[in-house]
Amino acid sequence: MANKDAEKWDFIIKPKSGWSNIDFGEIFRYRDLILMFVKRDFVTFYKQTILGPLWYIIQPLVNSVIFTIIFSRVAEIPTDGMPPFLFYMAGTVTWGYFATCLTQTSNTFVTNREIFGKVYFPRMTIPISIVITGLFQFMIQFVIFIGFLLYFWYQGVQVVPTFMVLALPLILLQMAVLGLGMGMLISSLVTKYRDLTFAMTFAVQIWMYLTPVVYPLTQVPERYRNLYALNPMVSVVETFRGAFLGVSSIEPSQIFISVLGTVGVFFAGVVLFRRIEKTFMDTV
């Protein structure tokens, strides 16, 4: 009896019930593990590359130049009076962070199945680490964007940032939450439907063209804009442009719709992710 009373465990793993039972305290206790995953992802991705983090700079520059040539010079799509290069770079930088979070999070279960099968830790730590890793990419590209913004301003271009620049942390938070939620949703479905892995490339590309990345919101007929705003990234891209370029047609009601959509996607992703993580080893 004495031996039984002497047995005290520091940590007890119990099955979790409930459709939205998220132990944020547990996730916080594993913050060192999250940082380790961030370091792993960063080192693994660039370990065998020649240019390393320079790819973060090359990608938005090349995309912005191509978009400027094709959509501004050839297709002659207006950019609401803004320099086309700045206009497209603003859209590319914001979309790039979201797309990175979405595509990399969508393979969570498949990519990490060996780790999941050997040791216990909160499974959500990996998607969270991906979002944090993508934040480094965004910050590098954002600094480059600000550099070009200052250059055009020095050249006399009327670029007038607004008070909305103070909302940048909220814009980043919405992109992170949306990418995290949609990525967890897709990663849960990929455990049973592997075709989604191949469809992701096309889906992300289509989603980009359904977002005002290469054209302004003013090109969408006004009667369809509220419906168009159901795409949460519409508000994100337009708000970012409005904050730093001073040009945007987004309405407060459309921002509200976007935020509601983001919250809905996040909770749907969490619910399915929490449900699948209990049994995914049987199907992956």
Secondary structure as a PSIPRED ss2 file (coil, helix, strand):
# PSIPRED VFORMAT (PSIPRED V4.0)

   1 M C   1.000  0.000  0.000
   2 A H   0.000  1.000  0.000
   3 N H   0.000  1.000  0.000
   4 K H   0.000  1.000  0.000
   5 D H   0.000  1.000  0.000
   6 A H   0.000  1.000  0.000
   7 E C   1.000  0.000  0.000
   8 K C   1.000  0.000  0.000
   9 W C   1.000  0.000  0.000
  10 D C   1.000  0.000  0.000
  11 F C   1.000  0.000  0.000
  12 I C   1.000  0.000  0.000
  13 I C   1.000  0.000  0.000
  14 K C   1.000  0.000  0.000
  15 P C   1.000  0.000  0.000
  16 K C   1.000  0.000  0.000
  17 S C   1.000  0.000  0.000
  18 G C   1.000  0.000  0.000
  19 W C   1.000  0.000  0.000
  20 S C   1.000  0.000  0.000
  21 N C   1.000  0.000  0.000
  22 I C   1.000  0.000  0.000
  23 D C   1.000  0.000  0.000
  24 F H   0.000  1.000  0.000
  25 G H   0.000  1.000  0.000
  26 E H   0.000  1.000  0.000
  27 I H   0.000  1.000  0.000
  28 F H   0.000  1.000  0.000
  29 R H   0.000  1.000  0.000
  30 Y C   1.000  0.000  0.000
  31 R H   0.000  1.000  0.000
  32 D H   0.000  1.000  0.000
  33 L H   0.000  1.000  0.000
  34 I H   0.000  1.000  0.000
  35 L H   0.000  1.000  0.000
  36 M H   0.000  1.000  0.000
  37 F H   0.000  1.000  0.000
  38 V H   0.000  1.000  0.000
  39 K H   0.000  1.000  0.000
  40 R H   0.000  1.000  0.000
  41 D H   0.000  1.000  0.000
  42 F H   0.000  1.000  0.000
  43 V H   0.000  1.000  0.000
  44 T H   0.000  1.000  0.000
  45 F H   0.000  1.000  0.000
  46 Y H   0.000  1.000  0.000
  47 K C   1.000  0.000  0.000
  48 Q C   1.000  0.000  0.000
  49 T C   1.000  0.000  0.000
  50 I C   1.000  0.000  0.000
  51 L C   1.000  0.000  0.000
  52 G C   1.000  0.000  0.000
  53 P C   1.000  0.000  0.000
  54 L H   0.000  1.000  0.000
  55 W H   0.000  1.000  0.000
  56 Y H   0.000  1.000  0.000
  57 I H   0.000  1.000  0.000
  58 I H   0.000  1.000  0.000
  59 Q H   0.000  1.000  0.000
  60 P H   0.000  1.000  0.000
  61 L H   0.000  1.000  0.000
  62 V H   0.000  1.000  0.000
  63 N H   0.000  1.000  0.000
  64 S H   0.000  1.000  0.000
  65 V H   0.000  1.000  0.000
  66 I H   0.000  1.000  0.000
  67 F H   0.000  1.000  0.000
  68 T H   0.000  1.000  0.000
  69 I H   0.000  1.000  0.000
  70 I H   0.000  1.000  0.000
  71 F H   0.000  1.000  0.000
  72 S H   0.000  1.000  0.000
  73 R H   0.000  1.000  0.000
  74 V H   0.000  1.000  0.000
  75 A C   1.000  0.000  0.000
  76 E C   1.000  0.000  0.000
  77 I C   1.000  0.000  0.000
  78 P C   1.000  0.000  0.000
  79 T C   1.000  0.000  0.000
  80 D C   1.000  0.000  0.000
  81 G C   1.000  0.000  0.000
  82 M C   1.000  0.000  0.000
  83 P C   1.000  0.000  0.000
  84 P H   0.000  1.000  0.000
  85 F H   0.000  1.000  0.000
  86 L H   0.000  1.000  0.000
  87 F H   0.000  1.000  0.000
  88 Y H   0.000  1.000  0.000
  89 M H   0.000  1.000  0.000
  90 A H   0.000  1.000  0.000
  91 G H   0.000  1.000  0.000
  92 T H   0.000  1.000  0.000
  93 V H   0.000  1.000  0.000
  94 T H   0.000  1.000  0.000
  95 W H   0.000  1.000  0.000
  96 G H   0.000  1.000  0.000
  97 Y H   0.000  1.000  0.000
  98 F H   0.000  1.000  0.000
  99 A H   0.000  1.000  0.000
 100 T H   0.000  1.000  0.000
 101 C H   0.000  1.000  0.000
 102 L H   0.000  1.000  0.000
 103 T H   0.000  1.000  0.000
 104 Q H   0.000  1.000  0.000
 105 T H   0.000  1.000  0.000
 106 S C   1.000  0.000  0.000
 107 N C   1.000  0.000  0.000
 108 T H   0.000  1.000  0.000
 109 F H   0.000  1.000  0.000
 110 V H   0.000  1.000  0.000
 111 T H   0.000  1.000  0.000
 112 N C   1.000  0.000  0.000
 113 R H   0.000  1.000  0.000
 114 E H   0.000  1.000  0.000
 115 I H   0.000  1.000  0.000
 116 F H   0.000  1.000  0.000
 117 G C   1.000  0.000  0.000
 118 K C   1.000  0.000  0.000
 119 V C   1.000  0.000  0.000
 120 Y C   1.000  0.000  0.000
 121 F C   1.000  0.000  0.000
 122 P C   1.000  0.000  0.000
 123 R C   1.000  0.000  0.000
 124 M C   1.000  0.000  0.000
 125 T H   0.000  1.000  0.000
 126 I H   0.000  1.000  0.000
 127 P H   0.000  1.000  0.000
 128 I H   0.000  1.000  0.000
 129 S H   0.000  1.000  0.000
 130 I H   0.000  1.000  0.000
 131 V H   0.000  1.000  0.000
 132 I H   0.000  1.000  0.000
 133 T H   0.000  1.000  0.000
 134 G H   0.000  1.000  0.000
 135 L H   0.000  1.000  0.000
 136 F H   0.000  1.000  0.000
 137 Q H   0.000  1.000  0.000
 138 F H   0.000  1.000  0.000
 139 M H   0.000  1.000  0.000
 140 I H   0.000  1.000  0.000
 141 Q H   0.000  1.000  0.000
 142 F H   0.000  1.000  0.000
 143 V H   0.000  1.000  0.000
 144 I H   0.000  1.000  0.000
 145 F H   0.000  1.000  0.000
 146 I H   0.000  1.000  0.000
 147 G H   0.000  1.000  0.000
 148 F H   0.000  1.000  0.000
 149 L H   0.000  1.000  0.000
 150 L H   0.000  1.000  0.000
 151 Y H   0.000  1.000  0.000
 152 F H   0.000  1.000  0.000
 153 W H   0.000  1.000  0.000
 154 Y H   0.000  1.000  0.000
 155 Q C   1.000  0.000  0.000
 156 G C   1.000  0.000  0.000
 157 V C   1.000  0.000  0.000
 158 Q C   1.000  0.000  0.000
 159 V C   1.000  0.000  0.000
 160 V C   1.000  0.000  0.000
 161 P C   1.000  0.000  0.000
 162 T C   1.000  0.000  0.000
 163 F H   0.000  1.000  0.000
 164 M H   0.000  1.000  0.000
 165 V H   0.000  1.000  0.000
 166 L H   0.000  1.000  0.000
 167 A H   0.000  1.000  0.000
 168 L H   0.000  1.000  0.000
 169 P H   0.000  1.000  0.000
 170 L H   0.000  1.000  0.000
 171 I H   0.000  1.000  0.000
 172 L H   0.000  1.000  0.000
 173 L H   0.000  1.000  0.000
 174 Q H   0.000  1.000  0.000
 175 M H   0.000  1.000  0.000
 176 A H   0.000  1.000  0.000
 177 V H   0.000  1.000  0.000
 178 L H   0.000  1.000  0.000
 179 G H   0.000  1.000  0.000
 180 L H   0.000  1.000  0.000
 181 G H   0.000  1.000  0.000
 182 M H   0.000  1.000  0.000
 183 G H   0.000  1.000  0.000
 184 M H   0.000  1.000  0.000
 185 L H   0.000  1.000  0.000
 186 I H   0.000  1.000  0.000
 187 S H   0.000  1.000  0.000
 188 S H   0.000  1.000  0.000
 189 L H   0.000  1.000  0.000
 190 V H   0.000  1.000  0.000
 191 T C   1.000  0.000  0.000
 192 K C   1.000  0.000  0.000
 193 Y C   1.000  0.000  0.000
 194 R C   1.000  0.000  0.000
 195 D H   0.000  1.000  0.000
 196 L H   0.000  1.000  0.000
 197 T H   0.000  1.000  0.000
 198 F H   0.000  1.000  0.000
 199 A H   0.000  1.000  0.000
 200 M H   0.000  1.000  0.000
 201 T H   0.000  1.000  0.000
 202 F H   0.000  1.000  0.000
 203 A H   0.000  1.000  0.000
 204 V H   0.000  1.000  0.000
 205 Q H   0.000  1.000  0.000
 206 I H   0.000  1.000  0.000
 207 W H   0.000  1.000  0.000
 208 M H   0.000  1.000  0.000
 209 Y H   0.000  1.000  0.000
 210 L C   1.000  0.000  0.000
 211 T C   1.000  0.000  0.000
 212 P C   1.000  0.000  0.000
 213 V C   1.000  0.000  0.000
 214 V C   1.000  0.000  0.000
 215 Y C   1.000  0.000  0.000
 216 P C   1.000  0.000  0.000
 217 L H   0.000  1.000  0.000
 218 T H   0.000  1.000  0.000
 219 Q H   0.000  1.000  0.000
 220 V C   1.000  0.000  0.000
 221 P C   1.000  0.000  0.000
 222 E H   0.000  1.000  0.000
 223 R H   0.000  1.000  0.000
 224 Y H   0.000  1.000  0.000
 225 R H   0.000  1.000  0.000
 226 N H   0.000  1.000  0.000
 227 L H   0.000  1.000  0.000
 228 Y H   0.000  1.000  0.000
 229 A C   1.000  0.000  0.000
 230 L C   1.000  0.000  0.000
 231 N C   1.000  0.000  0.000
 232 P H   0.000  1.000  0.000
 233 M H   0.000  1.000  0.000
 234 V H   0.000  1.000  0.000
 235 S H   0.000  1.000  0.000
 236 V H   0.000  1.000  0.000
 237 V H   0.000  1.000  0.000
 238 E H   0.000  1.000  0.000
 239 T H   0.000  1.000  0.000
 240 F H   0.000  1.000  0.000
 241 R H   0.000  1.000  0.000
 242 G H   0.000  1.000  0.000
 243 A H   0.000  1.000  0.000
 244 F H   0.000  1.000  0.000
 245 L H   0.000  1.000  0.000
 246 G C   1.000  0.000  0.000
 247 V C   1.000  0.000  0.000
 248 S C   1.000  0.000  0.000
 249 S C   1.000  0.000  0.000
 250 I C   1.000  0.000  0.000
 251 E C   1.000  0.000  0.000
 252 P H   0.000  1.000  0.000
 253 S H   0.000  1.000  0.000
 254 Q H   0.000  1.000  0.000
 255 I H   0.000  1.000  0.000
 256 F H   0.000  1.000  0.000
 257 I H   0.000  1.000  0.000
 258 S H   0.000  1.000  0.000
 259 V H   0.000  1.000  0.000
 260 L H   0.000  1.000  0.000
 261 G H   0.000  1.000  0.000
 262 T H   0.000  1.000  0.000
 263 V H   0.000  1.000  0.000
 264 G H   0.000  1.000  0.000
 265 V H   0.000  1.000  0.000
 266 F H   0.000  1.000  0.000
 267 F H   0.000  1.000  0.000
 268 A H   0.000  1.000  0.000
 269 G H   0.000  1.000  0.000
 270 V H   0.000  1.000  0.000
 271 V H   0.000  1.000  0.000
 272 L H   0.000  1.000  0.000
 273 F H   0.000  1.000  0.000
 274 R H   0.000  1.000  0.000
 275 R H   0.000  1.000  0.000
 276 I H   0.000  1.000  0.000
 277 E C   1.000  0.000  0.000
 278 K C   1.000  0.000  0.000
 279 T C   1.000  0.000  0.000
 280 F H   0.000  1.000  0.000
 281 M H   0.000  1.000  0.000
 282 D H   0.000  1.000  0.000
 283 T C   1.000  0.000  0.000
 284 V C   1.000  0.000  0.000
